[in-house]
Amino acid sequence: MLIGVTKMCSSPLRFHHFVLQFPLVRSISSLEQTLKAKVEAKAYQEIPDLFESYRGEYFENPNPFSFLSTFSLNLRTQVVDEILQSFIPLRPHFRPQLVYSCLLSYTLQSPSPLPLALAILQRTFRSGCSPVPQTRLLLSSAWLDRRRQSHTVANILEEMESIGYRADSGICNYLVSSLCAVDQLQEAVKVLKGMGRAGCVPDLEGYGFVIGSMCTARRTADAVEMLKEMVVKIGLNPRHGTVVKIAAALRANREIWTAVEMIEFMEREGCHVGFESYELVLEGCLECKEYLLAGKVAMRMTEKRFIPYIKVRQKVVEKLAGVGEWKLACAVRQRFTELSS
């Protein structure tokens, strides 16, 4: 025994590491044991305060809910549901934030994480809490694993009803954004298109995530198609930022005619097109040397009481004159003067 102690102490660094780890291991073990006792006693509302008493400790590895792995899937689902329901009357609503985080992390890394993880995620959002960033990767992985088992988007979402919950746009939008964040854009589109069959109507946020990712990937044709779908099929008026992203991507791809057609489509459908989108398209026309088109876009801007930046105004007039479009150049300059006065 003395030899063992001597060997351990012969390395100051190793001994120091052991000393630092011992209280951590003890705190993890203590938390898990106390948590298990409260679960067995169904004293669920005491769990948030228990976690708060350990705040500052790194107790997610091992996860304090690891003992749930000894339960059957049905019992584990029942216990988690009882925990979630017991937290609803708590005030303030964000009190169980640490509990939600650990419970979600444990569930997403356990066998058969869905649909239970979606239910936890839903209660997290409805309590005004936000999941930790790692949740996106874990959720995307769990979702893709389930989809590889030939389950449809609607089937997986509808499974929430079997445990007493119902999918909503908040869950679906977070799933869509998570898939986009890990370069699973194709699957994100499938979720967006399939969520309606589960009773969740796609909204501006979901479409915004997908279109934004398409623009980042320079998939402009797909982005414009999604824009038309949300306007015509769903009846949504795209957010200003969404239109700006498409206009910027089209300009970067030098697809300026498509950008002009997009604006015309939006206006035909009664959707608002802001100054920034017009300005991007106008500058794109000049960069692509489509000066006649630039003049027409500039005139359309003035009809909406939008006036381009001064350098752009000067360039439009100069280029129109340079290609012999004197009449349009004068008309454009006059309109600029009227708006500036």
MARGU-739960 format. One record per residue (C-alpha): residue in one letter; residue number from 1; chain; x, y negated, z negated. Coordinates in steps of 0.02 Angstrom, whole numbers, plus 50000, padded with zeros to 5 digits. Last residue first. Layout:
<atoms>
+--------+-----+--------+-------+-------+-------+
! residu ! num ! chaine !  east ! north !    up !
+--------+-----+--------+-------+-------+-------+
!      A ! NUM !      A !     X !     Y !     Z !
...
+--------+-----+--------+-------+-------+-------+
</atoms>
This chain:
<atoms>
+--------+-----+--------+-------+-------+-------+
! residu ! num ! chaine !  east ! north !    up !
+--------+-----+--------+-------+-------+-------+
!      S ! 341 !      A ! 48212 ! 46572 ! 52724 !
!      S ! 340 !      A ! 48295 ! 46743 ! 52733 !
!      L ! 339 !      A ! 48138 ! 46830 ! 52797 !
!      E ! 338 !      A ! 48115 ! 46706 ! 52938 !
!      T ! 337 !      A ! 48298 ! 46711 ! 52985 !
!      F ! 336 !      A ! 48300 ! 46901 ! 52993 !
!      R ! 335 !      A ! 48145 ! 46897 ! 53103 !
!      Q ! 334 !      A ! 48228 ! 46773 ! 53219 !
!      R ! 333 !      A ! 48386 ! 46878 ! 53230 !
!      V ! 332 !      A ! 48285 ! 47033 ! 53275 !
!      A ! 331 !      A ! 48188 ! 46942 ! 53411 !
!      C ! 330 !      A ! 48347 ! 46866 ! 53481 !
!      A ! 329 !      A ! 48435 ! 47035 ! 53487 !
!      L ! 328 !      A ! 48281 ! 47116 ! 53564 !
!      K ! 327 !      A ! 48280 ! 46990 ! 53707 !
!      W ! 326 !      A ! 48467 ! 46996 ! 53730 !
!      E ! 325 !      A ! 48482 ! 47185 ! 53746 !
!      G ! 324 !      A ! 48635 ! 47169 ! 53858 !
!      V ! 323 !      A ! 48743 ! 47300 ! 53770 !
!      G ! 322 !      A ! 48845 ! 47167 ! 53678 !
!      A ! 321 !      A ! 48692 ! 47069 ! 53630 !
!      L ! 320 !      A ! 48623 ! 47220 ! 53539 !
!      K ! 319 !      A ! 48792 ! 47248 ! 53460 !
!      E ! 318 !      A ! 48805 ! 47070 ! 53395 !
!      V ! 317 !      A ! 48627 ! 47067 ! 53326 !
!      V ! 316 !      A ! 48646 ! 47232 ! 53234 !
!      K ! 315 !      A ! 48820 ! 47185 ! 53171 !
!      Q ! 314 !      A ! 48761 ! 47022 ! 53095 !
!      R ! 313 !      A ! 48617 ! 47105 ! 53004 !
!      V ! 312 !      A ! 48731 ! 47244 ! 52940 !
!      K ! 311 !      A ! 48853 ! 47115 ! 52871 !
!      I ! 310 !      A ! 48709 ! 47022 ! 52787 !
!      Y ! 309 !      A ! 48630 ! 47173 ! 52703 !
!      P ! 308 !      A ! 48467 ! 47225 ! 52783 !
!      I ! 307 !      A ! 48302 ! 47131 ! 52752 !
!      F ! 306 !      A ! 48149 ! 47230 ! 52699 !
!      R ! 305 !      A ! 47983 ! 47140 ! 52716 !
!      K ! 304 !      A ! 47899 ! 47298 ! 52780 !
!      E ! 303 !      A ! 47886 ! 47226 ! 52955 !
!      T ! 302 !      A ! 48067 ! 47173 ! 52934 !
!      M ! 301 !      A ! 48118 ! 47355 ! 52913 !
!      R ! 300 !      A ! 48027 ! 47406 ! 53072 !
!      M ! 299 !      A ! 48122 ! 47271 ! 53166 !
!      A ! 298 !      A ! 48286 ! 47339 ! 53098 !
!      V ! 297 !      A ! 48239 ! 47515 ! 53149 !
!      K ! 296 !      A ! 48203 ! 47454 ! 53326 !
!      G ! 295 !      A ! 48367 ! 47361 ! 53335 !
!      A ! 294 !      A ! 48463 ! 47512 ! 53271 !
!      L ! 293 !      A ! 48381 ! 47620 ! 53404 !
!      L ! 292 !      A ! 48445 ! 47499 ! 53535 !
!      Y ! 291 !      A ! 48617 ! 47504 ! 53454 !
!      E ! 290 !      A ! 48638 ! 47692 ! 53446 !
!      K ! 289 !      A ! 48825 ! 47676 ! 53424 !
!      C ! 288 !      A ! 48828 ! 47824 ! 53303 !
!      E ! 287 !      A ! 48897 ! 47711 ! 53165 !
!      L ! 286 !      A ! 48766 ! 47578 ! 53207 !
!      C ! 285 !      A ! 48624 ! 47703 ! 53197 !
!      G ! 284 !      A ! 48693 ! 47770 ! 53034 !
!      E ! 283 !      A ! 48692 ! 47595 ! 52960 !
!      L ! 282 !      A ! 48508 ! 47582 ! 53004 !
!      V ! 281 !      A ! 48471 ! 47754 ! 52932 !
!      L ! 280 !      A ! 48557 ! 47714 ! 52768 !
!      E ! 279 !      A ! 48470 ! 47545 ! 52758 !
!      Y ! 278 !      A ! 48300 ! 47623 ! 52788 !
!      S ! 277 !      A ! 48327 ! 47750 ! 52649 !
!      E ! 276 !      A ! 48386 ! 47614 ! 52529 !
!      F ! 275 !      A ! 48238 ! 47501 ! 52568 !
!      G ! 274 !      A ! 48106 ! 47627 ! 52519 !
!      V ! 273 !      A ! 47996 ! 47745 ! 52619 !
!      H ! 272 !      A ! 47824 ! 47771 ! 52542 !
!      C ! 271 !      A ! 47717 ! 47913 ! 52605 !
!      G ! 270 !      A ! 47560 ! 47884 ! 52708 !
!      E ! 269 !      A ! 47580 ! 48038 ! 52817 !
!      R ! 268 !      A ! 47621 ! 47933 ! 52969 !
!      E ! 267 !      A ! 47749 ! 47840 ! 52863 !
!      M ! 266 !      A ! 47839 ! 47997 ! 52813 !
!      F ! 265 !      A ! 47841 ! 48064 ! 52991 !
!      E ! 264 !      A ! 47914 ! 47900 ! 53057 !
!      I ! 263 !      A ! 48048 ! 47905 ! 52923 !
!      M ! 262 !      A ! 48091 ! 48085 ! 52968 !
!      E ! 261 !      A ! 48097 ! 48042 ! 53154 !
!      V ! 260 !      A ! 48224 ! 47906 ! 53116 !
!      A ! 259 !      A ! 48331 ! 48030 ! 53019 !
!      T ! 258 !      A ! 48317 ! 48158 ! 53158 !
!      W ! 257 !      A ! 48378 ! 48027 ! 53280 !
!      I ! 256 !      A ! 48524 ! 47991 ! 53163 !
!      E ! 255 !      A ! 48592 ! 48165 ! 53153 !
!      R ! 254 !      A ! 48769 ! 48100 ! 53124 !
!      N ! 253 !      A ! 48797 ! 48237 ! 52993 !
!      A ! 252 !      A ! 48839 ! 48104 ! 52863 !
!      R ! 251 !      A ! 48686 ! 48004 ! 52918 !
!      L ! 250 !      A ! 48577 ! 48158 ! 52901 !
!      A ! 249 !      A ! 48647 ! 48190 ! 52728 !
!      A ! 248 !      A ! 48617 ! 48009 ! 52674 !
!      A ! 247 !      A ! 48438 ! 48011 ! 52739 !
!      I ! 246 !      A ! 48404 ! 48176 ! 52651 !
!      K ! 245 !      A ! 48473 ! 48111 ! 52486 !
!      V ! 244 !      A ! 48376 ! 47947 ! 52503 !
!      V ! 243 !      A ! 48213 ! 48042 ! 52531 !
!      T ! 242 !      A ! 48240 ! 48140 ! 52370 !
!      G ! 241 !      A ! 48286 ! 47984 ! 52272 !
!      H ! 240 !      A ! 48126 ! 47895 ! 52322 !
!      R ! 239 !      A ! 48020 ! 48039 ! 52261 !
!      P ! 238 !      A ! 47921 ! 48136 ! 52388 !
!      N ! 237 !      A ! 47732 ! 48110 ! 52399 !
!      L ! 236 !      A ! 47656 ! 48282 ! 52371 !
!      G ! 235 !      A ! 47512 ! 48358 ! 52469 !
!      I ! 234 !      A ! 47567 ! 48539 ! 52449 !
!      K ! 233 !      A ! 47555 ! 48593 ! 52630 !
!      V ! 232 !      A ! 47588 ! 48429 ! 52723 !
!      V ! 231 !      A ! 47703 ! 48332 ! 52606 !
!      M ! 230 !      A ! 47794 ! 48475 ! 52519 !
!      E ! 229 !      A ! 47812 ! 48568 ! 52683 !
!      K ! 228 !      A ! 47876 ! 48417 ! 52778 !
!      L ! 227 !      A ! 48011 ! 48388 ! 52648 !
!      M ! 226 !      A ! 48056 ! 48572 ! 52651 !
!      E ! 225 !      A ! 48080 ! 48564 ! 52839 !
!      V ! 224 !      A ! 48187 ! 48408 ! 52822 !
!      A ! 223 !      A ! 48297 ! 48497 ! 52696 !
!      D ! 222 !      A ! 48310 ! 48654 ! 52804 !
!      A ! 221 !      A ! 48368 ! 48551 ! 52953 !
!      T ! 220 !      A ! 48488 ! 48455 ! 52841 !
!      R ! 219 !      A ! 48584 ! 48603 ! 52773 !
!      R ! 218 !      A ! 48732 ! 48491 ! 52731 !
!      A ! 217 !      A ! 48767 ! 48597 ! 52574 !
!      T ! 216 !      A ! 48739 ! 48444 ! 52464 !
!      C ! 215 !      A ! 48581 ! 48407 ! 52563 !
!      M ! 214 !      A ! 48517 ! 48583 ! 52534 !
!      S ! 213 !      A ! 48552 ! 48567 ! 52349 !
!      G ! 212 !      A ! 48453 ! 48405 ! 52340 !
!      I ! 211 !      A ! 48311 ! 48483 ! 52437 !
!      V ! 210 !      A ! 48301 ! 48629 ! 52316 !
!      F ! 209 !      A ! 48310 ! 48525 ! 52157 !
!      G ! 208 !      A ! 48187 ! 48395 ! 52223 !
!      Y ! 207 !      A ! 48063 ! 48528 ! 52276 !
!      G ! 206 !      A ! 48058 ! 48592 ! 52098 !
!      E ! 205 !      A ! 48044 ! 48418 ! 52023 !
!      L ! 204 !      A ! 47910 ! 48358 ! 52143 !
!      D ! 203 !      A ! 47794 ! 48503 ! 52105 !
!      P ! 202 !      A ! 47767 ! 48685 ! 52152 !
!      V ! 201 !      A ! 47597 ! 48752 ! 52094 !
!      C ! 200 !      A ! 47614 ! 48887 ! 51963 !
!      G ! 199 !      A ! 47473 ! 49017 ! 51969 !
!      A ! 198 !      A ! 47584 ! 49169 ! 51995 !
!      R ! 197 !      A ! 47556 ! 49165 ! 52183 !
!      G ! 196 !      A ! 47611 ! 48983 ! 52180 !
!      M ! 195 !      A ! 47780 ! 49036 ! 52109 !
!      G ! 194 !      A ! 47825 ! 49125 ! 52271 !
!      K ! 193 !      A ! 47878 ! 48977 ! 52380 !
!      L ! 192 !      A ! 47983 ! 48894 ! 52247 !
!      V ! 191 !      A ! 48052 ! 49060 ! 52189 !
!      K ! 190 !      A ! 48099 ! 49107 ! 52368 !
!      V ! 189 !      A ! 48182 ! 48938 ! 52392 !
!      A ! 188 !      A ! 48286 ! 48967 ! 52234 !
!      E ! 187 !      A ! 48335 ! 49138 ! 52302 !
!      Q ! 186 !      A ! 48406 ! 49057 ! 52459 !
!      L ! 185 !      A ! 48494 ! 48924 ! 52355 !
!      Q ! 184 !      A ! 48590 ! 49047 ! 52247 !
!      D ! 183 !      A ! 48742 ! 48935 ! 52232 !
!      V ! 182 !      A ! 48753 ! 48947 ! 52041 !
!      A ! 181 !      A ! 48673 ! 48776 ! 52008 !
!      C ! 180 !      A ! 48537 ! 48808 ! 52137 !
!      L ! 179 !      A ! 48485 ! 48965 ! 52042 !
!      S ! 178 !      A ! 48478 ! 48866 ! 51880 !
!      S ! 177 !      A ! 48377 ! 48726 ! 51961 !
!      V ! 176 !      A ! 48248 ! 48851 ! 52024 !
!      L ! 175 !      A ! 48238 ! 48937 ! 51855 !
!      Y ! 174 !      A ! 48218 ! 48771 ! 51767 !
!      N ! 173 !      A ! 48082 ! 48724 ! 51890 !
!      C ! 172 !      A ! 47992 ! 48889 ! 51863 !
!      I ! 171 !      A ! 47994 ! 48874 ! 51673 !
!      G ! 170 !      A ! 47930 ! 48694 ! 51676 !
!      S ! 169 !      A ! 47804 ! 48734 ! 51812 !
!      D ! 168 !      A ! 47715 ! 48860 ! 51702 !
!      A ! 167 !      A ! 47720 ! 49048 ! 51672 !
!      R ! 166 !      A ! 47591 ! 49117 ! 51553 !
!      Y ! 165 !      A ! 47621 ! 49198 ! 51384 !
!      G ! 164 !      A ! 47539 ! 49339 ! 51286 !
!      I ! 163 !      A ! 47666 ! 49479 ! 51310 !
!      S ! 162 !      A ! 47584 ! 49553 ! 51467 !
!      E ! 161 !      A ! 47552 ! 49376 ! 51530 !
!      M ! 160 !      A ! 47740 ! 49349 ! 51548 !
!      E ! 159 !      A ! 47739 ! 49491 ! 51674 !
!      E ! 158 !      A ! 47655 ! 49370 ! 51795 !
!      L ! 157 !      A ! 47822 ! 49283 ! 51823 !
!      I ! 156 !      A ! 47909 ! 49445 ! 51871 !
!      N ! 155 !      A ! 47769 ! 49500 ! 51987 !
!      A ! 154 !      A ! 47755 ! 49328 ! 52070 !
!      V ! 153 !      A ! 47940 ! 49325 ! 52115 !
!      T ! 152 !      A ! 47928 ! 49500 ! 52187 !
!      H ! 151 !      A ! 48010 ! 49651 ! 52105 !
!      S ! 150 !      A ! 48119 ! 49761 ! 52216 !
!      Q ! 149 !      A ! 48243 ! 49809 ! 52079 !
!      R ! 148 !      A ! 48365 ! 49684 ! 52152 !
!      R ! 147 !      A ! 48245 ! 49548 ! 52091 !
!      R ! 146 !      A ! 48274 ! 49603 ! 51912 !
!      D ! 145 !      A ! 48462 ! 49588 ! 51926 !
!      L ! 144 !      A ! 48440 ! 49419 ! 52012 !
!      W ! 143 !      A ! 48334 ! 49354 ! 51868 !
!      A ! 142 !      A ! 48454 ! 49414 ! 51732 !
!      S ! 141 !      A ! 48603 ! 49336 ! 51822 !
!      S ! 140 !      A ! 48510 ! 49172 ! 51850 !
!      L ! 139 !      A ! 48457 ! 49168 ! 51667 !
!      L ! 138 !      A ! 48633 ! 49198 ! 51604 !
!      L ! 137 !      A ! 48709 ! 49067 ! 51720 !
!      R ! 136 !      A ! 48579 ! 48935 ! 51677 !
!      T ! 135 !      A ! 48587 ! 48975 ! 51490 !
!      Q ! 134 !      A ! 48771 ! 48929 ! 51484 !
!      P ! 133 !      A ! 48720 ! 48745 ! 51484 !
!      V ! 132 !      A ! 48634 ! 48756 ! 51313 !
!      P ! 131 !      A ! 48444 ! 48754 ! 51320 !
!      S ! 130 !      A ! 48355 ! 48588 ! 51291 !
!      C ! 129 !      A ! 48233 ! 48555 ! 51149 !
!      G ! 128 !      A ! 48069 ! 48460 ! 51152 !
!      S ! 127 !      A ! 47975 ! 48600 ! 51065 !
!      R ! 126 !      A ! 47883 ! 48638 ! 51226 !
!      F ! 125 !      A ! 48049 ! 48665 ! 51313 !
!      T ! 124 !      A ! 48110 ! 48792 ! 51185 !
!      R ! 123 !      A ! 47940 ! 48878 ! 51182 !
!      Q ! 122 !      A ! 47954 ! 48904 ! 51370 !
!      L ! 121 !      A ! 48132 ! 48968 ! 51358 !
!      I ! 120 !      A ! 48080 ! 49094 ! 51228 !
!      A ! 119 !      A ! 47938 ! 49154 ! 51342 !
!      L ! 118 !      A ! 48057 ! 49164 ! 51490 !
!      A ! 117 !      A ! 48178 ! 49268 ! 51387 !
!      L ! 116 !      A ! 48038 ! 49392 ! 51348 !
!      P ! 115 !      A ! 47997 ! 49419 ! 51532 !
!      L ! 114 !      A ! 48133 ! 49472 ! 51561 !
!      P ! 113 !      A ! 48285 ! 49522 ! 51457 !
!      S ! 112 !      A ! 48268 ! 49710 ! 51494 !
!      P ! 111 !      A ! 48434 ! 49761 ! 51413 !
!      S ! 110 !      A ! 48508 ! 49620 ! 51308 !
!      Q ! 109 !      A ! 48614 ! 49474 ! 51370 !
!      L ! 108 !      A ! 48466 ! 49359 ! 51404 !
!      T ! 107 !      A ! 48388 ! 49408 ! 51237 !
!      Y ! 106 !      A ! 48542 ! 49364 ! 51133 !
!      S ! 105 !      A ! 48568 ! 49195 ! 51216 !
!      L ! 104 !      A ! 48383 ! 49153 ! 51199 !
!      L ! 103 !      A ! 48380 ! 49198 ! 51015 !
!      C ! 102 !      A ! 48539 ! 49102 ! 50982 !
!      S ! 101 !      A ! 48477 ! 48944 ! 51067 !
!      Y ! 100 !      A ! 48300 ! 48955 ! 51000 !
!      V !  99 !      A ! 48368 ! 48973 ! 50823 !
!      L !  98 !      A ! 48482 ! 48824 ! 50842 !
!      Q !  97 !      A ! 48335 ! 48718 ! 50905 !
!      P !  96 !      A ! 48216 ! 48776 ! 50767 !
!      R !  95 !      A ! 48191 ! 48600 ! 50695 !
!      F !  94 !      A ! 48150 ! 48525 ! 50866 !
!      H !  93 !      A ! 47963 ! 48518 ! 50832 !
!      P !  92 !      A ! 47983 ! 48402 ! 50684 !
!      R !  91 !      A ! 47883 ! 48477 ! 50608 !
!      L !  90 !      A ! 47842 ! 48663 ! 50609 !
!      P !  89 !      A ! 47668 ! 48714 ! 50669 !
!      I !  88 !      A ! 47734 ! 48805 ! 50825 !
!      F !  87 !      A ! 47879 ! 48894 ! 50738 !
!      S !  86 !      A ! 47774 ! 49042 ! 50678 !
!      Q !  85 !      A ! 47723 ! 49080 ! 50856 !
!      L !  84 !      A ! 47903 ! 49096 ! 50913 !
!      I !  83 !      A ! 47951 ! 49210 ! 50769 !
!      E !  82 !      A ! 47796 ! 49319 ! 50794 !
!      D !  81 !      A ! 47838 ! 49335 ! 50979 !
!      V !  80 !      A ! 48018 ! 49383 ! 50938 !
!      V !  79 !      A ! 47955 ! 49517 ! 50818 !
!      Q !  78 !      A ! 47830 ! 49589 ! 50943 !
!      T !  77 !      A ! 47957 ! 49595 ! 51083 !
!      R !  76 !      A ! 48082 ! 49684 ! 50971 !
!      L !  75 !      A ! 47949 ! 49807 ! 50918 !
!      N !  74 !      A ! 47903 ! 49845 ! 51099 !
!      L !  73 !      A ! 48085 ! 49860 ! 51153 !
!      S !  72 !      A ! 48127 ! 49975 ! 51008 !
!      F !  71 !      A ! 48227 ! 49899 ! 50868 !
!      T !  70 !      A ! 48413 ! 49933 ! 50838 !
!      S !  69 !      A ! 48457 ! 49795 ! 50963 !
!      L !  68 !      A ! 48368 ! 49672 ! 50848 !
!      F !  67 !      A ! 48523 ! 49681 ! 50735 !
!      S !  66 !      A ! 48613 ! 49572 ! 50863 !
!      F !  65 !      A ! 48509 ! 49421 ! 50811 !
!      P !  64 !      A ! 48659 ! 49342 ! 50724 !
!      N !  63 !      A ! 48751 ! 49342 ! 50893 !
!      P !  62 !      A ! 48927 ! 49409 ! 50877 !
!      N !  61 !      A ! 48981 ! 49289 ! 50943 !
!      E !  60 !      A ! 48849 ! 49155 ! 50919 !
!      F !  59 !      A ! 48905 ! 49113 ! 50743 !
!      Y !  58 !      A ! 49028 ! 48972 ! 50766 !
!      E !  57 !      A ! 49000 ! 48880 ! 50603 !
!      G !  56 !      A ! 48957 ! 48695 ! 50612 !
!      R !  55 !      A ! 48778 ! 48726 ! 50560 !
!      Y !  54 !      A ! 48768 ! 48873 ! 50439 !
!      S !  53 !      A ! 48642 ! 48792 ! 50322 !
!      E !  52 !      A ! 48546 ! 48737 ! 50475 !
!      F !  51 !      A ! 48526 ! 48918 ! 50526 !
!      L !  50 !      A ! 48441 ! 48960 ! 50361 !
!      D !  49 !      A ! 48332 ! 48806 ! 50375 !
!      P !  48 !      A ! 48272 ! 48865 ! 50546 !
!      I !  47 !      A ! 48242 ! 49043 ! 50478 !
!      E !  46 !      A ! 48125 ! 48995 ! 50334 !
!      Q !  45 !      A ! 47974 ! 48988 ! 50450 !
!      Y !  44 !      A ! 48001 ! 49170 ! 50494 !
!      A !  43 !      A ! 47976 ! 49242 ! 50321 !
!      K !  42 !      A ! 47912 ! 49404 ! 50401 !
!      A !  41 !      A ! 47994 ! 49500 ! 50256 !
!      E !  40 !      A ! 48088 ! 49609 ! 50381 !
!      V !  39 !      A ! 48132 ! 49453 ! 50479 !
!      K !  38 !      A ! 48192 ! 49365 ! 50321 !
!      A !  37 !      A ! 48301 ! 49514 ! 50275 !
!      K !  36 !      A ! 48375 ! 49521 ! 50450 !
!      L !  35 !      A ! 48419 ! 49338 ! 50441 !
!      T !  34 !      A ! 48505 ! 49361 ! 50273 !
!      Q !  33 !      A ! 48609 ! 49505 ! 50341 !
!      E !  32 !      A ! 48650 ! 49413 ! 50502 !
!      L !  31 !      A ! 48700 ! 49255 ! 50409 !
!      S !  30 !      A ! 48810 ! 49348 ! 50285 !
!      S !  29 !      A ! 48898 ! 49446 ! 50422 !
!      I !  28 !      A ! 48935 ! 49289 ! 50520 !
!      S !  27 !      A ! 48992 ! 49197 ! 50364 !
!      R !  26 !      A ! 49107 ! 49341 ! 50314 !
!      V !  25 !      A ! 49181 ! 49350 ! 50488 !
!      L !  24 !      A ! 49216 ! 49163 ! 50483 !
!      P !  23 !      A ! 49286 ! 49169 ! 50305 !
!      F !  22 !      A ! 49407 ! 49308 ! 50359 !
!      Q !  21 !      A ! 49462 ! 49231 ! 50523 !
!      L !  20 !      A ! 49565 ! 49089 ! 50451 !
!      V !  19 !      A ! 49656 ! 49204 ! 50328 !
!      F !  18 !      A ! 49692 ! 49331 ! 50465 !
!      H !  17 !      A ! 49762 ! 49198 ! 50581 !
!      H !  16 !      A ! 49876 ! 49135 ! 50440 !
!      F !  15 !      A ! 49936 ! 49312 ! 50410 !
!      R !  14 !      A ! 49978 ! 49333 ! 50594 !
!      L !  13 !      A ! 50070 ! 49167 ! 50600 !
!      P !  12 !      A ! 50167 ! 49202 ! 50441 !
!      S !  11 !      A ! 50226 ! 49372 ! 50506 !
!      S !  10 !      A ! 50311 ! 49469 ! 50366 !
!      C !   9 !      A ! 50151 ! 49452 ! 50263 !
!      M !   8 !      A ! 50065 ! 49592 ! 50355 !
!      K !   7 !      A ! 50217 ! 49705 ! 50345 !
!      T !   6 !      A ! 50237 ! 49674 ! 50158 !
!      V !   5 !      A ! 50053 ! 49710 ! 50126 !
!      G !   4 !      A ! 50065 ! 49875 ! 50216 !
!      I !   3 !      A ! 50225 ! 49922 ! 50125 !
!      L !   2 !      A ! 50144 ! 49884 ! 49957 !
!      M !   1 !      A ! 50000 ! 50000 ! 50000 !
+--------+-----+--------+-------+-------+-------+
</atoms>
